[in-house]
Amino acid sequence: MASNPLVGVWKLLSYEARDLDDGTTTALYGDRPSGYITYGSTGYMSVVFMAGDRSPIEGGDVQGGPTEQRLQAMDTFNAYSGTYDYDGQSVRHHVEVAMFPNWVGSTQLRQVDLTENRLTLSSPPMVRRGKNCTAHLTWERVSG
């Protein structure tokens, strides 16, 4: 994987969901999402991202606080990691750990559009917040 152009650390610039039924585009994590995706030369990857305007949870208890606030925190955050393989057009994330438990043991396919230091990963159709859509995450290289 020494010549793999994905290897490195990428900072999230935007996250858009495109509704397949009505064609609308939504910034699911707001106008200023924050996050990183890392692709290692040994075939491991990790991604973490969140909405840019998350509110703190009252009391500061890492696994406590009001249920509604904890649900909001979960709804505005995502993370997973595992191994990956890249074929020049798409990348497959073989998920080993994930915030969304349904993805553990799954393979998440993403189409790759790579131009210089910009990377866009696009999902196949999936359900997000009750709508059939595709997800499009744009990243900018920060190292690697």
The 8 nearest C-alpha neighbors of each residue, nearest first, counted from 0:
[[1, 3, 2, 40, 41, 42, 6, 4],
 [0, 2, 3, 40, 6, 4, 41, 39],
 [3, 1, 0, 4, 6, 5, 40, 87],
 [2, 4, 0, 5, 1, 6, 40, 85],
 [5, 3, 6, 2, 7, 113, 1, 0],
 [4, 6, 3, 38, 7, 85, 39, 118],
 [7, 5, 38, 39, 4, 40, 3, 143],
 [6, 8, 143, 38, 142, 37, 5, 39],
 [7, 9, 37, 142, 141, 36, 140, 143],
 [8, 10, 140, 139, 36, 141, 35, 138],
 [11, 9, 35, 139, 138, 34, 140, 12],
 [10, 12, 138, 34, 35, 33, 13, 137],
 [13, 11, 138, 137, 10, 139, 32, 14],
 [14, 12, 137, 136, 11, 32, 15, 31],
 [15, 13, 136, 135, 26, 27, 137, 28],
 [16, 14, 26, 135, 25, 134, 27, 24],
 [15, 17, 134, 25, 24, 133, 132, 135],
 [16, 18, 24, 132, 133, 23, 19, 22],
 [19, 17, 132, 22, 23, 20, 21, 131],
 [18, 20, 132, 22, 131, 21, 17, 133],
 [19, 21, 18, 22, 131, 132, 130, 23],
 [20, 22, 23, 18, 19, 17, 24, 131],
 [23, 21, 18, 19, 20, 17, 24, 132],
 [24, 22, 18, 21, 17, 25, 19, 16],
 [23, 25, 17, 16, 18, 15, 22, 26],
 [26, 24, 16, 15, 27, 17, 23, 18],
 [25, 27, 15, 29, 28, 14, 30, 16],
 [28, 26, 29, 25, 15, 16, 14, 50],
 [27, 29, 50, 32, 26, 75, 49, 14],
 [30, 28, 26, 31, 27, 50, 32, 51],
 [29, 31, 32, 26, 28, 13, 51, 50],
 [32, 30, 51, 29, 33, 50, 13, 28],
 [33, 31, 50, 51, 28, 49, 29, 30],
 [34, 32, 49, 48, 11, 51, 50, 31],
 [33, 35, 48, 11, 47, 10, 49, 32],
 [36, 34, 10, 9, 47, 11, 46, 48],
 [35, 37, 46, 9, 45, 8, 47, 10],
 [36, 38, 8, 45, 44, 7, 9, 46],
 [37, 39, 44, 6, 7, 5, 43, 8],
 [38, 40, 43, 6, 41, 42, 44, 37],
 [39, 41, 42, 0, 6, 1, 38, 43],
 [42, 40, 39, 43, 0, 38, 82, 1],
 [43, 41, 82, 83, 40, 39, 44, 84],
 [42, 44, 82, 39, 81, 41, 83, 38],
 [45, 43, 38, 37, 80, 81, 82, 39],
 [44, 46, 80, 37, 36, 79, 81, 38],
 [47, 45, 36, 78, 79, 35, 80, 37],
 [46, 48, 78, 34, 35, 77, 36, 79],
 [49, 47, 34, 33, 77, 76, 35, 78],
 [50, 48, 76, 33, 75, 32, 34, 51],
 [51, 49, 28, 32, 75, 52, 29, 53],
 [50, 52, 32, 31, 33, 53, 49, 29],
 [51, 53, 50, 54, 29, 31, 32, 49],
 [54, 52, 51, 50, 55, 72, 75, 49],
 [53, 55, 52, 56, 72, 68, 71, 57],
 [56, 54, 57, 53, 59, 68, 72, 58],
 [57, 55, 68, 59, 64, 58, 54, 69],
 [58, 56, 59, 64, 55, 65, 60, 68],
 [57, 59, 60, 64, 56, 63, 65, 61],
 [58, 60, 57, 56, 61, 64, 63, 55],
 [61, 59, 63, 62, 58, 64, 57, 56],
 [60, 62, 63, 59, 64, 56, 58, 69],
 [63, 61, 60, 64, 69, 59, 56, 65],
 [64, 62, 60, 61, 65, 69, 59, 66],
 [63, 65, 57, 60, 58, 56, 66, 69],
 [64, 66, 68, 67, 69, 63, 57, 56],
 [65, 67, 69, 68, 70, 64, 63, 71],
 [68, 66, 70, 69, 65, 71, 64, 72],
 [67, 69, 71, 65, 70, 66, 56, 72],
 [68, 70, 72, 66, 71, 67, 73, 65],
 [71, 69, 73, 67, 72, 68, 74, 66],
 [70, 72, 74, 68, 69, 73, 67, 75],
 [71, 73, 69, 70, 75, 74, 68, 76],
 [74, 72, 70, 76, 71, 75, 69, 77],
 [73, 75, 71, 72, 76, 70, 77, 69],
 [76, 74, 50, 72, 49, 73, 71, 28],
 [77, 75, 49, 73, 74, 48, 72, 50],
 [76, 78, 48, 47, 98, 49, 75, 79],
 [79, 77, 47, 46, 98, 97, 48, 76],
 [78, 80, 97, 96, 46, 45, 98, 94],
 [81, 79, 45, 44, 96, 94, 95, 46],
 [80, 82, 94, 95, 93, 44, 43, 45],
 [81, 83, 43, 93, 42, 44, 92, 94],
 [84, 82, 92, 91, 42, 93, 43, 44],
 [83, 85, 91, 90, 42, 86, 92, 82],
 [84, 86, 90, 87, 89, 91, 83, 88],
 [87, 85, 88, 89, 90, 84, 91, 3],
 [86, 88, 85, 89, 111, 90, 3, 4],
 [89, 87, 111, 86, 110, 90, 85, 112],
 [90, 88, 110, 111, 109, 86, 85, 87],
 [89, 91, 85, 109, 84, 108, 110, 92],
 [92, 90, 108, 83, 84, 107, 106, 93],
 [91, 93, 83, 107, 106, 94, 82, 108],
 [94, 92, 106, 82, 81, 83, 105, 91],
 [93, 95, 81, 103, 104, 105, 80, 92],
 [94, 96, 81, 103, 104, 80, 93, 97],
 [97, 95, 79, 80, 103, 94, 81, 98],
 [98, 96, 79, 99, 78, 100, 103, 102],
 [97, 99, 78, 100, 77, 79, 96, 102],
 [98, 100, 97, 101, 102, 77, 103, 78],
 [101, 99, 102, 103, 97, 98, 96, 104],
 [102, 100, 99, 103, 105, 104, 97, 98],
 [101, 103, 105, 100, 99, 104, 94, 97],
 [104, 102, 95, 94, 105, 100, 96, 101],
 [103, 105, 94, 95, 102, 93, 106, 96],
 [106, 104, 102, 103, 94, 93, 107, 101],
 [107, 105, 93, 92, 94, 91, 108, 104],
 [106, 108, 92, 91, 105, 93, 109, 94],
 [107, 109, 91, 90, 106, 122, 92, 110],
 [110, 108, 122, 121, 90, 120, 89, 111],
 [109, 111, 89, 121, 120, 88, 122, 90],
 [112, 110, 89, 120, 88, 119, 113, 109],
 [111, 113, 119, 118, 120, 114, 110, 88],
 [114, 112, 118, 117, 111, 119, 115, 116],
 [113, 115, 117, 116, 118, 112, 119, 111],
 [114, 116, 117, 113, 118, 140, 139, 4],
 [117, 115, 140, 139, 114, 118, 113, 138],
 [118, 116, 139, 114, 138, 115, 113, 140],
 [117, 119, 113, 138, 137, 112, 139, 120],
 [120, 118, 137, 112, 136, 111, 138, 121],
 [119, 121, 111, 136, 109, 110, 135, 118],
 [122, 120, 135, 110, 109, 134, 119, 136],
 [123, 121, 109, 134, 133, 124, 108, 110],
 [122, 124, 133, 125, 121, 109, 108, 134],
 [125, 123, 133, 132, 122, 131, 126, 134],
 [126, 124, 132, 131, 133, 123, 127, 122],
 [125, 127, 131, 130, 129, 132, 128, 124],
 [128, 126, 129, 130, 125, 131, 132, 16],
 [127, 129, 130, 126, 131, 27, 132, 74],
 [128, 130, 127, 126, 131, 132, 125, 18],
 [131, 129, 126, 127, 128, 132, 18, 125],
 [132, 130, 126, 125, 19, 18, 124, 127],
 [133, 131, 18, 19, 17, 124, 125, 130],
 [132, 134, 124, 17, 122, 16, 123, 125],
 [133, 135, 16, 122, 121, 15, 17, 136],
 [136, 134, 121, 15, 120, 14, 16, 119],
 [137, 135, 14, 120, 119, 13, 15, 121],
 [136, 138, 119, 13, 12, 118, 11, 120],
 [137, 139, 11, 118, 10, 12, 9, 117],
 [140, 138, 117, 10, 9, 116, 118, 141],
 [139, 141, 9, 116, 142, 8, 10, 117],
 [140, 142, 9, 8, 139, 10, 143, 7],
 [143, 141, 8, 7, 140, 9, 6, 139],
 [142, 7, 6, 8, 141, 140, 5, 9]]
